[in-house]
C-alpha cells in the first residue's frame, strides 16, 4: 500500500504566533494529522528534513523525540502489514493511538496533557493541572513509578489527608481531585488502564462541593452602578464602563472583552468565539444611551495603539506570547476589581463583587424576567443545559427565600 509518515509544520498559526508541529500519516493519498507537544517559528523549522533547525531551543533533544514518534508510527504500520492484507487510516489510528499511549504512568500522562493544554491556549487549565501534579509529587516522592492501577481509593484518601494537613480546604482539594479524575478518564480512553480499576466510583468528589451563593447585583444595585458619578472616583471609570458593557453583552467574559476589536462591530452587533469554550456567540447590544456613551468614550480614549475597543491589552496579541497576554489580562482585572469594590463602598452596597459577577447579574436578571432557561444557556455560551442549571441553582434558591419571606 502507498504509505508515508512525515513530521510537518501546519500553517495555521497559534495565538502565541507560533506554528504547531504534527505527525502526518498518509495511506492511499488520505492523510491524518497527530498533534505533538511542539510549536515553533517558521525560521526554526526545516520542512524538507521534518525537524527543528539549530535555532530552536534544545533542537537535538526534541528532534530525537520527533524521530521516536515517527518510529512508533512505523511500528504500527509494520503490525498492520503483518495482520492485514490491506488497511486504512481508521485501522492505523486504532493501532497507533494504543501504542503511542501504552504503558504511560500517571506522571507521564499528566505531563503530556499539561503541554497539550498549554499549546491549545488553555493556560489556566494547564497551570491548574501542573499544580495538581506538583502536589502529587510532594505526596509521593516516587510518583514517577505509579501506574494508573496504583491510584485507588486508599491512595486518594491518603492524598486528601496529606492536603488537609497542609491546610487545604474542600474547594482546593476538589480541584486537585477533579484534575486527577480528568487524567484518569483520558487514560481509560487511551486504553492505558482498564475501566474496572476506576477509583472514582467509590471515591466521591461531590463531597467537596461547597455551595457558595453567587453574588449578583439586584435591580436597584445595578441601577446604582449605572447612575454612579465617576467624578467621585475617576480611576474607576474603565471598571464601571466594562462591567456595564459585559452585562448588556449577555455576560461577556473579561478575557473576551479584552480581545473585542472595533472591526468586529457592525452597528450594535458583533460575534465572537468564547476563549473558554470556543462557542460562537452572536450579540446584539441594546440601543440605549449608556452603550452609545461607552463607545463614544473609547473612540476618543485610546491610551494604546491597538485595534481593541477597550484599553486592556497594551499591545496586539500577535506581538505577545500566551503567557504575556494572560499576565496582562490578570493584572488589569485585579485593578478593575479593586475599583469596583470602591464603587460599591461609596454606594453602600454590602456585597463582595468582582468583574465576573456581571455575568451572574445578567443571568439572574434574565431569570427574574422569566426568560426560558434554554435561552439563558445560549446567551451564556454554555455547551450543556446542566451547566446552566447548576449555574442558576443558587439563584433559584434565593428567589424561593424571597417569596417565602414575603408571605409573612
N, C-alpha and C positions, 0 to 999 in steps of 0.2 A: 504494500500500500504506500501511497505517496504521503510521507510524514516528515515534518520539520519541527525543530524545537529551537527557539531563539529568545534571548533576553533583549527587550526593546524599551525605548523611552516613548511613552504616549505623548501626544501633542496637546492634550487638554491640561492647561496649566492649573495648578492648585492655588488656594487662597494665599499661600505664602510666596507665590511667584516661582515655585519650583515645579519640575515635571516628574510625574510618577514613573517608576520602573516596573515593568511587568514581564512575566514569563509568558511567551506566546507559543501555543501548541497548534499546529496546523495539520489536519488529517483530511486528505482528499479535498484540498482547497477551501476547507472550512476551518476557521480559527476560533480559539478560546483564549482569553487572557486571564492570568492568575496574578494577583497583586503580590508585591514584595514589600518589605518594610522601608524601602528606599525611595528617595526622590532627589533630584539634583538640578543644577543649571544645565542648559544645553551645552555650554562650553566644557562641562565636566563629564560629558558622555561621548564615548566612541561608538557610533551607530554600527559601523562595519564589524567591529570586534564584539559588540554586545557587552561592553564592560566600561567601568569608570576610567577616566584618564587620571594622570598623576596629579591633576589639580584638585581632585576630590579627596576629602579627608579620609585617612585610613583606606585608601583605594585598594591596596594589596589584600587586606583582610576581607573587605567587602566583596571584592571580585571573587575571592575564594568561596564566599557564601553563595554568590550567584551561580558559580560553577557547580556547587553541590545541588542547587535547585534543578539545574539542567540535568545533572546526573540522575537525580531522583525521578525526573520525568522520563528519562531514557530507560531507567529500570522498569518503570510502569509499562512503557511500550514493549519492552522485551517480554514481560509477563503476558501481555495481551497477545503477542505474536505466538507465544508458546501455547496459550489456552484457546485461541480462536483463529480460524482461517481469515476472517475479516472482522473489523471492529470500527467504531466511530468515536466521536468526541464524548458522547454520553457515557460510553463504556470506559473510555480513558479516564474521564473525570472521577468515576467511581473508584478505579484503581489508584489513581494519583492522589486524590484527596485523603484516602485512608492511609496511604503510605507516607504522605507528607506529614501527617499529624501523629502517626503511630508511635506509641511509646513515650510521648511527651509527659513530663511531670507537671504537677500543679504550678510550680515556679516557672517553668519554661513556657507554658501556655499563657500564664499571666503576662509575662514579658512580651510575648508576641502580640497579644491583644492590646496592650498598652501602646505599643508602637503603631498599630493599625488605627486606634482611636486618635492618636496624635496626628498621624498623616491625613486622616479624614477631617481634621479641623475641630475635633471634639476634645478641646484642650481640658475643659473642666472634668469631663468624664475620665480622660487619660490620667489626670492628676489624682482623682479620687481612687482610681484603680491602683496607682502607684503607692498611695498612702496605705491602702489595704495590704498590698504585698509587703511593704516595709514593716508593717505591724506584725504580719505573719512571720517574717524573718526574725524579728526580735523575740517572738513567742517560741519559735523552733529554730535553733541555730543551724540545724541540719535539714532545713526545709527543702533544699535542692534535691534531697533523696526521696521526698514524699511523692508517691504516686496517688492518683485520684482514689484508688481503693482504700488508701490510708485515711482519707478525710471522712470520718464517720461521726456519729452522734457524740461520742466521747471527746473526739478532737475538737469539735465545735463548742461543746460545753466548757472544756478546759480553756479554749481561746477566749470565750466570753468572760470567764473568771479572771483570766490574765488582764483583759482590758479593764474590767471593773477595779482591779487593784491599782491600776494606773490612773483611775479617776474618770474613766469614760462613762457617759450616760447612755440611756436607751437609744437616743437618737443617733449618736456616733456609732454605737455597736451595730445598730440596724443597718447603717450604710456599709460598714465592713462586711456584714453577713450577706447583704444583697449583692455586693460585688463578687464575693466568693461563689454565691449561687449562680450568678451570670456566667462565670468562668466554667463552673461545673456543667451547666446546661450546654455550653459550647463543646465541652469535652465529650458529652453524650452524643451530640450531633456529629462530631468528628469521628465517632466510633473509637475514641481513646479509652473509654470506660463503659461498661455495660450498665443499663438503667437500674438493675437490681441493687447497685451499690449507692444509689442516690440518697444522700443523708437528710435531705430537706423534707422528706415525707414525715419524719418523726421530729426533726428539729424545726420548730415553727418560728419563722421570722416575724410573723404578725404580732407576737407578744411585745415587740419593741415599738410598735406603732404608738406614737404619742399624739393624742388628739389636741392639737392646738387650734383654738378658734382663730380663724384667719381674720385679721383686722382689715376692714374696708371702711371707707368714709360713707356715712349715710347721706341722704339728700341735703340736709342742712349743712353738714360739714363740708361737703363738696362745693356747695354754694358759697361758703365762707372762703374757700380757696379761690374760687372764681372771682370773688369780689375783693380779694386781698390786694391792698395797695403796696406794691413792691418798693415804693419810695421809703417805706418804713424799714425795708431790708433789701437794698439794691442788689446785693450779691446773690439773692435767691431768685432773681428774675428767670434765669435759664431753667432752674429746677422746677419752678411753678409752671412755666410755659410747656415744658416737656411732659410733665405729669398730666396736664390738661390734654395735651395732644394725644398722649398714649391712651387716655380714657376714651376720647372721641374716635380714635383709630382702632377701637374694639380691643383694647388691652394689649396694644403692640409692645413687645418686649424692648427693653433698653438697648440690647445688643443689635436689634434690628433697626431701631430708630437711628442709631449711630451711623448706619450704612445707607440710609434713605437719601437719594440724590434728587436734585431739582429736576433732572431729566426723567425721573420716574413719574413725575406728576403730570396728569392730564386734567387740567382744571382742578377739581376736588377729588379726583380718582387716582389710585395707584395700585400696583400689585407688588408682592414681594414673597420670597421663599423664607419661611422661618428658619433661622440658624439652628434652632434646637431640633426640629423635626423634619425640616426640608419640605413642609407642606406649603403649597402655593395658596396665598390669600389675596383676594381682590377686595380693596377697601374703597368705599365711597364716603367721604367725610361730609358731615352736615354743613350746609351753607349758613353759618351763624357768625356773628361779629367776632367772637374770640378766635376762631380758626383763621379768619382773614387778618386779624390783628397779629397773630403769631407769624404768618407768612410775610406780612408787611415788615415786621421787625427784623426777621432773619434775611430778608433781601438786602437790608442795609447793614446789619450787624454781621460782619464776616471777619473774624479775627484770624482765620487761617485760609490760605488759598487752596481750597479743596472743592470737590463737586458736591459735597454733602450739605443738606439743609441745616442741620444742627451742629453747633460747634463742639462736638465730642472728640472726633478724630482730628488731630492736627496735621496729618499727612494722608495722602491717598493710600489706601490699603495695599495697592500694588507695589508700593515702595517699602512695605513693612513685612516683618515675619509674623507668623501666627502669635508668637509669644508677645511681641511688641504691641500688637492690636489688643490682645487680652489685657495686658498691663495698663494700657491707656484707658480702655473702657472701664476697668475696675477702679482706677484712680478717680476718674470723673464721676462715676456712680457713687463712690463713697462721699465725695464732696457734695453732690446733689442731695444725698440722703441726709447729710448734716443740715443743709439749708431747709429741707422740708420739715425737719424736726423743729427748727427755729420758727418757721411759719406757724406750725401747729401750736407752739407755745404762746406765740403772740395772739393767736385766735382762741386760746384757752380750750383747745381740743385735747383731751387727755387720752391719746392713743399713740401707740408706737407704730408709726407709719414709715415704710420705705417706698422707694420708687415702684417696686414690683406690685404694690397694692393698688396701683392704678388699674391693673388687670383684674384684681379682685373687686374693686369698686365698680368697674364696668359689668362684671358678671353678676354681682348682687343687684345692681340696678335693673339689669335685664330680667333677673328672676322675679323681682318685685313688680315688674311691669307685665308679668305673666307671659314672657317670651318662652316659646317652646324650647325644651332642653336640647333638641337636635339643632336648633338654630344657634343656641349658645355654643354648642360643641363646634359647629362650623365656624363661628365667629372667632373663637379662641384658637382655632387651628389644631384641635385635638384630633388624633387619629382614631381613638376609640371612645365610644359613648361612656364606658365605665370610668374613664379618666375624668370626664366632665361630671359624672355623678359623684365620684369621690371628691372632686374639686368643690362641688356645691353642697356636699353633705353637711358640713358645719353651718353653712349659711341657712340651710333649711331648718336646722335645729334652732338657730337663733330666731328665725321667723315664728316658729311654734311657740317659743318662750314669749315673744311679744304679744301673740294672740291670747295666750293663757293669762298673762299678767293683765291684759286689757279687759278681761272678764270681771275683774274684781274692783 
